Amino acid sequence: MLPPTRCKPAITTVSLGQAGLHDIRYKLREVARNGFEAIELFYDDLEALARKQSGSANPSREEIQKAAREIRDICQHLRLTVLNLQPFRFYEGLADRKERDRILDEVLPTWFDVVHILGTDTILIPSNFLPPDPVTGAARTVGDLDVIVDDLRAIADRGAKEPRTVKFAYEALAWGTHVNTWEQAWEIVQLVNRPNLGLAIDTFNVAGAIYADPTTPSGTTGESARANLLASLQRMATTVDLSKLFIVQIVDAERLESPLQRGHPFYVEGQPSRMSWSRNCRLFLCEDERGGYLPVVEILQTLLNMGWDGWLAYEVFSRTLADPSPETPAEHAARAVRSWRRLRAALMLPKQYIPFGHLEAPSTNEKLGRVLNKKHRNVKLETIRTRVQLPA
């Protein structure tokens, strides 16, 4: 049996519906109605609200602030904690150093505004995957470790100078151009050596880089996939300083019926296959009926054994999020609730070890239907809506 933990579930707002298609205000209400107590705010949701409020395709700094204040007020009313703001894309390792400076001087201050308005303290930075220049084909990022470290040190130092220190969590995306494993990200975090820069670990990106390969018939990197993953998890357990782990995200993905190569519905010319797979096929944990197959529970077990007792945030990207149905946020929130219950059973943890909070309300469950036919390649969506009475 795993050691006791105070972990609670959170959810990234993108996991409930595509930004711009599904209003963040409605998504927040579904988060609370299904019993979650914390969110990770996707910047795209904030920006979509600012566009709607202002009528501008490019909202000003003041318009972004206004949208952030509305989100803050809704979260306070619903008693939702905002854990972080994300993702701060395409920053570190830029070949164009003037663009790097522009981001620090012109973009970052708006993010600081939002962080302070929301009452959070953390920004997530994913590893850079900016593609080559579409006209010249020239690389727009560099893999020079010194440059990447210097960039992350510079942004951490800016955060340290804020009235309330802003932290940054660096995440290795499985399709990152130069940094695509947690080991690389951890090495960089150590080299940066700033107290407000730490690590973000996403179970999909860990498994997706080491264990899985959507371009192969098996969906794995080969016969040694599991052994390689276990060796990596052993390194994680023995080398990562838990105080430098700022964010843990939990997510699975579906095994494809055919390799993701040219001709596949998800194939995009010039786009990394793992990125295409991630954008279309992520799942909540323990959704075996949808084809989930990654050993993400083992990754989570490793983190819990290390002593992680913070939030566990669902971050799901999927083609199902583009469903324009107004029920999409409710359906995905209900899937997250069911996933959490299954996860607790999979980890063989008693209720008191991973509390559900408001999620533990079986008497309020209302079954909506066994199978809903959807347009997205006949994806079967089994949904259970959980109605939770929020505190007054």
C-alpha positions in Angstrom: 0.0 0.0 0.0 1.2 3.5 -0.8 2.0 6.0 2.0 -0.7 8.4 3.1 -1.1 11.5 0.9 -3.2 14.6 0.9 -3.5 14.8 -2.9 -6.6 16.3 -4.4 -7.7 16.5 -8.0 -7.6 19.7 -10.0 -8.3 20.3 -13.7 -6.8 22.5 -16.4 -9.5 24.6 -18.1 -8.6 23.4 -21.5 -9.7 19.9 -20.5 -13.3 21.0 -20.6 -13.6 22.4 -24.0 -11.8 24.3 -26.7 -11.0 27.9 -25.8 -13.2 30.3 -27.8 -15.7 27.6 -28.5 -16.7 27.0 -24.9 -16.9 30.0 -22.6 -14.5 29.9 -19.6 -17.3 31.2 -17.4 -19.4 28.2 -18.1 -16.4 25.8 -17.8 -15.6 27.2 -14.3 -19.2 26.5 -13.2 -19.0 23.0 -14.5 -15.7 22.5 -12.6 -17.3 23.6 -9.3 -20.6 21.8 -10.0 -18.6 18.5 -10.3 -16.8 19.1 -7.1 -13.4 20.2 -8.1 -11.7 22.8 -5.9 -8.9 24.0 -8.0 -8.0 24.8 -11.7 -5.0 25.5 -13.8 -6.0 28.4 -16.1 -5.2 28.1 -19.7 -4.2 31.5 -21.1 -6.1 30.8 -24.3 -9.3 30.8 -22.2 -8.5 34.1 -20.6 -7.6 35.6 -24.0 -10.9 34.3 -25.5 -12.9 36.0 -22.8 -11.0 39.3 -23.3 -11.7 39.1 -27.0 -15.4 38.5 -26.3 -15.6 41.4 -23.8 -13.6 43.9 -25.9 -14.6 42.9 -29.4 -10.9 43.1 -30.3 -9.0 40.3 -32.0 -5.9 41.5 -30.1 -7.0 42.6 -26.6 -4.9 45.2 -24.8 -3.1 44.8 -21.5 -6.0 46.5 -19.8 -8.6 44.3 -21.5 -6.6 41.2 -20.4 -6.6 42.5 -16.9 -10.4 43.1 -17.0 -11.0 39.5 -18.1 -8.7 38.2 -15.4 -10.6 40.1 -12.8 -13.9 38.5 -14.0 -12.3 35.1 -13.8 -11.0 35.8 -10.3 -14.4 37.0 -9.2 -16.1 33.8 -10.5 -13.5 31.6 -8.9 -13.9 33.3 -5.6 -17.7 32.9 -5.8 -17.3 29.2 -6.6 -14.5 28.8 -4.1 -12.1 27.6 -6.7 -8.3 28.0 -6.3 -6.2 29.0 -9.3 -3.1 27.0 -9.1 -1.2 28.4 -12.1 -1.3 30.2 -15.4 -0.2 28.4 -18.5 1.4 27.8 -21.0 4.1 30.4 -21.5 5.0 29.1 -25.0 7.9 29.6 -27.3 10.3 31.4 -25.0 13.5 29.7 -24.1 16.2 29.0 -26.7 15.0 31.4 -29.3 17.5 32.1 -32.1 16.2 35.6 -32.4 17.5 37.2 -29.3 15.6 40.5 -29.9 12.4 38.4 -29.8 13.5 36.8 -26.5 14.0 40.3 -25.1 10.7 41.5 -26.4 8.9 38.7 -24.6 10.6 39.5 -21.4 9.9 43.2 -21.7 6.4 43.3 -23.3 4.7 39.9 -22.9 5.8 38.8 -19.4 4.5 41.9 -17.6 1.0 41.1 -18.7 1.3 37.6 -17.4 2.5 39.0 -14.1 -0.5 41.2 -14.0 -2.8 38.2 -14.5 -1.0 36.1 -11.9 -1.4 38.8 -9.2 -5.0 39.4 -10.1 -5.9 35.7 -9.9 -4.0 35.3 -6.6 -1.8 32.5 -7.9 2.0 32.4 -7.9 3.1 30.1 -10.7 3.5 30.2 -14.5 4.2 27.0 -16.5 6.8 27.1 -19.2 6.7 24.2 -21.7 9.9 23.3 -23.6 10.1 25.1 -26.9 8.7 23.4 -30.0 8.6 26.5 -32.3 8.9 25.1 -35.9 11.4 26.4 -38.5 10.7 29.6 -40.3 7.9 28.8 -42.8 9.5 30.9 -45.5 13.2 30.2 -45.2 13.2 26.9 -43.4 15.7 28.3 -40.9 15.6 27.0 -37.4 14.1 29.5 -34.9 15.4 27.8 -31.8 18.8 26.6 -30.6 19.7 23.6 -28.5 22.6 25.4 -26.8 22.3 24.4 -23.1 23.9 27.7 -22.0 21.4 29.7 -23.9 18.4 27.8 -22.5 19.7 28.1 -19.0 20.4 31.8 -19.4 16.9 32.4 -20.7 15.2 30.5 -17.8 17.5 32.2 -15.3 16.5 35.6 -16.7 12.8 35.0 -16.5 13.2 33.5 -13.0 15.0 36.7 -11.9 12.2 38.8 -13.3 9.7 36.8 -11.3 11.8 37.2 -8.1 11.6 41.0 -8.4 7.8 41.0 -8.4 6.1 42.3 -5.2 5.0 38.7 -4.7 7.5 36.3 -6.1 6.3 34.5 -9.2 7.5 30.9 -9.6 8.0 29.1 -12.9 7.6 25.4 -13.6 9.5 24.1 -16.6 8.0 21.1 -18.4 9.6 18.9 -21.0 7.1 18.2 -23.8 7.5 14.8 -25.4 7.8 16.6 -28.8 10.0 19.5 -27.6 12.6 20.4 -30.3 15.6 20.2 -27.9 14.2 19.3 -24.5 11.8 16.4 -24.5 12.4 14.3 -21.4 12.0 15.1 -17.7 15.7 14.2 -17.2 16.7 17.1 -19.5 14.3 19.5 -17.9 15.6 18.5 -14.4 19.2 19.1 -15.5 18.3 22.5 -16.7 16.4 23.4 -13.5 19.4 22.5 -11.5 21.7 24.5 -13.7 19.5 27.6 -13.5 19.7 27.3 -9.7 17.0 29.7 -8.8 14.6 29.0 -5.9 11.6 30.1 -8.0 12.3 27.8 -10.9 11.2 24.2 -10.6 9.9 21.3 -12.5 6.5 20.4 -13.9 5.9 16.7 -14.6 3.1 15.5 -16.8 2.5 11.8 -16.9 1.7 11.8 -20.6 4.9 13.6 -21.5 7.0 11.3 -19.4 5.5 8.2 -20.9 5.1 9.8 -24.4 8.8 10.4 -24.7 10.2 7.2 -23.2 7.6 4.5 -23.6 5.2 5.5 -26.4 5.6 6.1 -30.1 2.3 6.7 -32.0 4.0 6.0 -35.4 4.6 2.3 -34.6 2.0 -0.5 -34.8 2.5 -1.3 -31.1 2.2 2.3 -30.0 5.5 1.9 -28.1 9.2 2.5 -28.6 9.8 -1.2 -28.8 10.5 -4.3 -26.7 12.6 -2.3 -24.2 10.0 0.4 -23.7 8.8 -0.7 -20.3 12.3 -1.4 -19.0 13.4 2.0 -20.2 10.5 3.7 -18.4 11.1 1.8 -15.2 14.8 2.8 -15.3 13.7 6.4 -15.8 11.3 6.3 -12.9 14.1 4.9 -10.7 16.2 7.9 -11.7 13.3 10.2 -10.9 12.8 8.6 -7.5 16.5 8.9 -6.5 17.5 12.3 -8.1 14.6 14.7 -8.1 14.4 17.1 -5.1 10.7 17.1 -4.2 10.9 20.8 -3.1 11.7 21.6 -6.7 8.7 19.8 -8.1 6.1 22.6 -8.6 3.3 21.0 -10.7 2.1 17.4 -11.4 -0.3 16.8 -14.2 -2.0 13.4 -14.8 -3.2 12.2 -18.2 -3.3 9.1 -20.4 -3.7 8.7 -24.2 -5.4 6.3 -26.5 -3.6 3.6 -28.5 -4.2 4.3 -32.2 -5.7 1.7 -34.4 -3.1 2.4 -37.1 0.3 4.2 -36.9 0.2 7.9 -37.1 2.0 8.3 -40.4 1.2 10.1 -43.7 -2.4 9.3 -44.6 -3.6 9.0 -41.0 -6.5 11.4 -40.0 -4.3 13.0 -37.4 -1.2 13.4 -39.5 -0.1 17.0 -40.1 2.8 17.6 -42.5 5.8 19.0 -40.6 4.3 18.6 -37.2 5.8 16.1 -34.7 3.8 13.0 -34.5 3.7 13.0 -30.7 2.3 16.5 -30.8 -0.5 15.5 -33.3 -1.2 12.5 -31.0 -1.3 14.7 -27.9 -3.6 17.2 -29.4 -6.1 14.6 -30.5 -5.9 11.6 -28.2 -5.3 12.4 -24.6 -7.5 10.8 -22.1 -8.4 11.0 -18.4 -6.6 8.3 -16.4 -8.2 4.9 -16.2 -10.3 5.2 -19.3 -9.5 1.8 -20.6 -12.7 1.6 -22.6 -11.5 4.5 -24.7 -8.1 2.8 -25.5 -6.0 4.3 -22.7 -2.8 2.3 -22.5 0.1 4.3 -21.1 1.7 3.2 -17.8 0.8 6.5 -16.2 -0.4 5.0 -13.0 3.1 3.6 -12.4 4.5 7.1 -13.0 2.0 8.6 -10.5 2.9 5.8 -8.0 6.5 6.8 -8.2 5.6 10.4 -7.5 3.5 9.5 -4.5 6.2 7.2 -3.1 8.6 10.1 -3.4 6.3 12.0 -1.1 4.3 14.2 -3.5 1.1 15.4 -1.7 0.2 18.4 -3.8 -2.5 18.8 -6.4 -2.9 16.3 -9.2 -4.2 18.2 -12.2 -5.9 16.7 -15.2 -4.7 18.2 -18.5 -6.5 16.7 -21.4 -6.3 17.7 -25.0 -8.6 15.9 -27.4 -10.5 16.1 -30.6 -13.6 15.7 -28.4 -13.0 19.2 -26.9 -13.9 20.7 -30.3 -17.4 19.3 -30.1 -19.6 22.5 -30.2 -22.3 20.9 -28.1 -23.1 22.9 -25.0 -22.8 19.7 -23.0 -19.1 19.2 -23.9 -17.8 20.8 -20.7 -20.2 18.9 -18.5 -19.3 15.6 -20.2 -15.6 16.1 -19.7 -16.0 17.2 -16.1 -18.0 14.1 -15.4 -15.3 11.9 -17.1 -12.7 13.5 -14.8 -14.9 12.6 -11.8 -15.2 9.0 -12.9 -11.5 8.9 -13.6 -10.6 10.1 -10.1 -12.7 7.4 -8.5 -11.2 4.7 -10.7 -7.7 6.1 -10.0 -8.2 5.8 -6.3 -9.2 2.2 -6.7 -6.3 1.5 -9.0 -3.9 2.8 -6.4 -5.6 0.8 -3.7 -5.9 3.8 -1.5 -8.5 4.2 1.2 -10.7 7.2 1.0 -8.9 9.1 3.7 -5.6 8.8 1.8 -6.8 10.6 -1.3 -9.9 12.6 -0.3 -12.5 13.4 -2.9 -13.8 16.6 -1.2 -17.1 17.4 -3.0 -16.5 14.6 -5.5 -17.6 12.1 -2.9 -21.3 12.6 -3.4 -22.7 9.3 -4.9 -26.2 10.0 -3.8 -26.3 13.0 -6.3 -25.2 11.0 -9.3 -27.6 11.2 -12.3 -26.9 8.9 -15.2 -27.3 10.7 -18.5 -26.8 7.8 -20.9 -24.6 4.9 -21.7 -23.4 5.9 -25.1 -23.7 9.1 -27.0 -23.0 9.1 -30.7 -20.7 11.9 -31.6 -19.4 13.3 -34.9 -15.7 13.0 -34.0 -14.9 9.7 -35.8 -17.7 7.9 -33.9 -16.0 8.5 -30.5 -18.2 6.9 -27.8 -18.8 9.2 -24.9 -20.1 7.5 -21.8 -21.1 10.3 -19.4 -22.3 10.5 -15.9 -23.2 14.0 -14.7 -22.6 14.7 -11.0 -24.7 17.4 -9.4 -23.1 18.9 -6.4 -24.6 21.5 -4.1 -22.0 24.1 -3.6 -21.6 25.9 -0.3 -23.6 29.1 0.0 
